[in-house]
Amino acid sequence: MAPLLSDEPALPGLIWAMRFDASGRGRMVGPGEEIPALGRFGEGFVWLHVNLNDARMPGLVAEGRLGPPDLAAAAFSSDPHQRVTIEDGQIGGVIADLARDSEAPERLPDAAGRLHFVLGPNVLVSGRRHPIVGPDAVREAVAEGRALAGPVALLETLIGRVAAAIGARGAALSERLDGIEDHILDERIRDETRQLGPIRRDAVRLHRQLNGLRAVFHRLEEDGEDLAEETREAAARIAQRLDALDRDMVVLAERSRLLQEELSALLARQSNRQLQTLSVLTALFLPPTLVTGLFGMNTKGLPLAEWDDGSSVAMLIAALSAAAAFLLIRRLGLGGQKG
C-alpha cells in the first residue's frame, strides 16, 4: 500500500503524490521527500491527491498551493453538483465517481461519489471526501508501469476508470435482470418484486450521474476555446465514451421498468385466476349450502322428515344442485381457461 503523506508539513492533507518524468513514467513521492512546487517541475508533471475533509485545506487553497485560488476554491468546495470551470487555460471541476465502502469492500460501489480536480499545464490536483474508485485504480495502473503523457492523459485515464467501473456495475445489474427475466417468462415468481426495485433504482442513479458527467465534458468540448487542442480532443473522446455508456444505462433502466410492469401484470393475472377459482368454488357450494340450510331448520312440516331415507335424498339433492351450478357456470363460460 502506498505511504500516507497526511503528516507532510509542506502539504497537509495530502493522501499521495506522484511524480512523472518526461517519458510519462510515474513514481510515488516517498515520506520526507520534497513535494514538487506547482508550475516548476521541468519536463514532467505531478499528481497530488488530497483529502478534502482536512481542516487545513481552505488555507492551502487560499495560498494557491493547489492551483489558482479562485479556481481551486470553486473546484474543492463542498457543493456536490457536477460542474467545470475554466480560468486562464486551467480547468477545475467536480465529476461523478463511484464511492467505495472501506468497511465492506466486497459491496458494489455506490454512484454517489465525487472527484474534485484542478488541471494545470504540468499538474493535476485531485481531491475527495470519501473513498472513490478512480484515483486508486489509476495509481495502481501507474505503479504497474503505465505511462501517461501529461495531466490531460491522467485525467482522461481517471475518467476512463470511472466509466469502466460504472460499466461493470451496469453489467452486473444486467446479469441480474437476465435471471429475473427468465423467471418471469417461466412464471416462476419468487422474490423478483423485491429484487427489481433496487436494480431499477441503481440504474436510474447511474444514468443520472452519467448524464451530469457527460454534460460536463460536452461543455468543456464546446466552451474550451482557450484550451489546448489536446485538451479539447480529450474532452471530445471522454464525452463520446460517456454518451455510449449513458445510452446503456438508459436501456438498463427502461428494461427494469418494463420487467416491473410485466411482473405486475403477471402477478395480477395470478391473483385474478385465484379469485376466479375462489368465486367458482363459492358458486358451486352455494346451492348445497342452501339445501343443507333448508333441511336443517327446526320447523314443523319439514320435507322428508318422516322418510327413513330422507337424509340420503337431501344429500342427493345437494349434490345435484352443485352439479347444476357447475353446468350453468360452464355454459355461461364463467370458469375461465387455464392460463
N, C-alpha and C positions, 0 to 999 in steps of 0.2 A: 504493500500500500504506500502511496506517495506520502512524504512527510508533510505534516501540517505546519504552516508558517504563520498561524494566527498570532503568535507571540513576537513576530518580527517587528522590532521597533521602528524600522524605516517605513513600514506599510502595515499598520494594524488592520485586522480583519481579513488578511489575505489567506485564502484556502490553499492555493498553489500558484506558482509562477513557472512559465516555460519560456526558454529562450530558443529561438530558431535561427540557424545560420543562413548564409546566403543561398545554400542549396535546399533550404526548406526542412532540414532535419532538426527536430526539437529535442530538448532535454529539460528535465526538471531543475529548477534552481534549488540548490540544497540549503539546509539551515545555516544561517550565518553568512551565506553568500550575498553579495550586494544585489539588490533589486535594480535592474536597469532603469534609468530615468526615461520617461516617455519623451519621444522625439529625438533621442540621442542614442541610437543603437546601431550605427553603421549600416551595413548591408542587410542585416537580418531584421527580425521583428520579435516582439514579445507578447505573450498572452498572460494576462493576470485574471485570476478568477477569485472573486471576493464574496464574503458573507455579508449580505446587506442588513442582517439583523444586528451587526456590531454597532454599538452606540457611537463609535468614533467615525463612522462613515461620513456623516454630514460635514465634519471638519475636513476630511480628505477631499471631498467633493469641492468644498469652498476654496481650498488651496490649489485646486487644479491638478491634483496628483492622480486623478482618474480620467483626465481629459478636460476639455474646455468646461469651466464651471457651470455655465448655464445649460449646456448640452448634457453634462453628466447629471446635474440636478434633475432634469426632466426624465432622463433615462432610468435613474436609480430611485425615483420616488416610489412611494408605496401604492400608487394607483395601478391596479392590475390590467387596465384597459390596454389592448394591443395597439401600438402606435409606432410611428417612426418620425424622427426629426432630423433635418439636415442643417448643418451650420459650418460654413467655410470649408466645404468639401469633406467634412466628417459627419458620421451618422450615429445617432443614438436612438435606441428603441426598446420596446418591450414586446416580446413574442411568446407564443404558447410553447410549452414543453410538457412532457409527462412527468408528474411528480411521483417519486418512489416513496414507499413506506419503509423507512430504515429499520423499524422494529419488526416488520414482516416482509422481507424481500421477496418471498415466494408469491406475494399477491401481484396481480396485474397492475401496472402503473395507472395512476389516475390522470385525467385530462386537464386538471386544474392548475398545473404548474406554470411558472413564468420564468423566462430567461431575460434578464436586463443586460444591455450591452452598449458600449461605445466603441465605434470602429474608426480608427485613425489611419494615417498613411503607413505607420510601422508598428501599430499596436492594436490589440483587441482586449478590451477590459469587459469581462462578463461578470454578472452577479446573480445571486439567487437568494431567496429567503427560506426555501425548503429544498431538500434534496431532489434533483431532477436528473433525467436520463441523459440528455445530450452531452453536457461537458464531460461527464465521466467516460462515456463511450468514446469520445474523440481523444481524450487524454490517453486511454488505453491503446487506441489505434496509433497514436504518435509514438508511444512507448514501444510499440511493436515494429516501428521503423517507417511508418507512413510519412512521406514528405509533403509539405504544404507550401505553396509558392509565396503566400503572403497572408495578411489578415483577412482579405476578402475570401480567399480559398478556405481559410479556417472557419469563417462564419458560414460559408456555403456547406462545409462539411458538417458543422453543427446542425444546421437545418436539415441536412440530409439524414443525419442520425435520428433527429426528431421525427422526420417523415417516415423513416424505416420503422421506428418504434410504434408510431400510430398505425402504419400499415400492418405490422404484426398483430397489434391489438385488434384491428378490423378483421384480419384473417381468423383470429381465434373466435371472434364473435360470429363470423360467417360459418365456421365449422359447427358451432353450437346450434345455429339456425338450421343447418343441414339435418342434424339429428332430430330437431323438433319437427321439421317439415316432414320427415319420414314417418314419425309417429302420427302426425295429423292425417297424412294420406292413408295410413293403415288404420286410422281411427283407434289408435292405442293411446288414449289420453291418460297421463299420469299427473305430473306436476308442471306441465308445459305452460299453463297460465301463469304460474309463479315465476317461471324462468324468462318468459318473453318480455315482461315489464322491464327488468334490469338491462336486458340486451338492447331494447329499443332506447332506453334512457342513455346508455353509454354511446350508442351510435349517434344519437342526436347531439350529445355533448361533444363528441369528436368532430362532428360536422360543424358545430358552432365554433369550436376552436380553430379548425382549419379555415373556415370562412373568414375569420378575422385575420389569420396568419397570411392567407393568400392576398387579402386586401392590402396588407402592409407592403408586401413586395410588389404588387401591381402599382401601388402609389410610388414606391421607390423607383420603379422602372419608368413611370410616366413623368414624375416630377423631379427626377435627378439630373437635370441638365448640367448642373455644376459638378457632377461627379465624374470620375474617370470612366472611360469606356468599359474597362474591365469590370467595374462595379455594376454598371447598368446591365451588362451582359449576364453577370452572375445573378442579378435580381430577376432577369427575364427567365433564366433557367430554373431558378427556385420557384418562381410563380407558376411556370408551366408544370412542374412536377406536383406542386400543391394543388393545382387545378384538377389534375388527373386523380389524385388521391381523394380530393373532396368529392368528386363525382362518385367514387367508390363508396364513400361514407353515405352519400345521399341514397344510393341504391340500397345499401345495407339498412338504413333507417326505413326506407319505403318498404323493403321486403319484410322487415319485422312488423311494420304496421299492417301489411296485408295478411301476414300469418296470424296476427292477433284477431283481425276481422274474421278470417276463415275459422280460427279456433272458436271464436264466439258463436259463429253460425253453426258449427258442428255441435257445440255444447247445447245450443238452442234446439237443434234437431233431436238430440238425445233426450232433452227434457220434454219435448213435445211427444216423442214416442212413449216415454214413461207415463206422461199424463194421459195419453190416449189409451194406453194399456189399463191404467187405473180406472179411466172412465168406462171402458168396455166391461171390466170386471164388476164395476158398480152397477152397470145396466143389467148384467147377467144375474146378479144376485138380488136385484130389487124385486122382481116378481116372486121368487121363492120366499123372500123375507115377508112380502105381503101375505102370501098363503099361510106361512107359519104364524104370522101375527093374527090372522083371521081365526085359525083353529086354536090359537092359544087364549082366546077370550074366555073369561069365566062368566058366560051368559047362558040363559036357557035357550033351547031351540037351536043349539049349535049343530050344523050339518055333520053327519057321520058319527055323532056322539054315541049312538046306540049300536053301531056296527062293530062286530068283532075285528074286522079288518080295516077299520076306519083310519088308523094311523098309517097303514100301508098305502091306502088310497090317497091320503093327504100328501104323503111323500111323493107319490107318483104325480100328483097334480103340480107340486112344487118343481119336480124335475121337468115336466112338460112345459111349464111356464118359462123355465130357464132356457129350454131348447127353443121355444117360440121366440123369446127375446133374442137369442143368438141368430136364428134365421132372419129375423127382422133387421138386425144390425148388418148382416151380410148382404141382404137385399138392398138396403139403403146405402151400402158402401161406406159405413161409418167405422169399419175396423181398420182401415188404412192398409198399407202394404209394407212389408218388411223391407227396411232400407238400411 
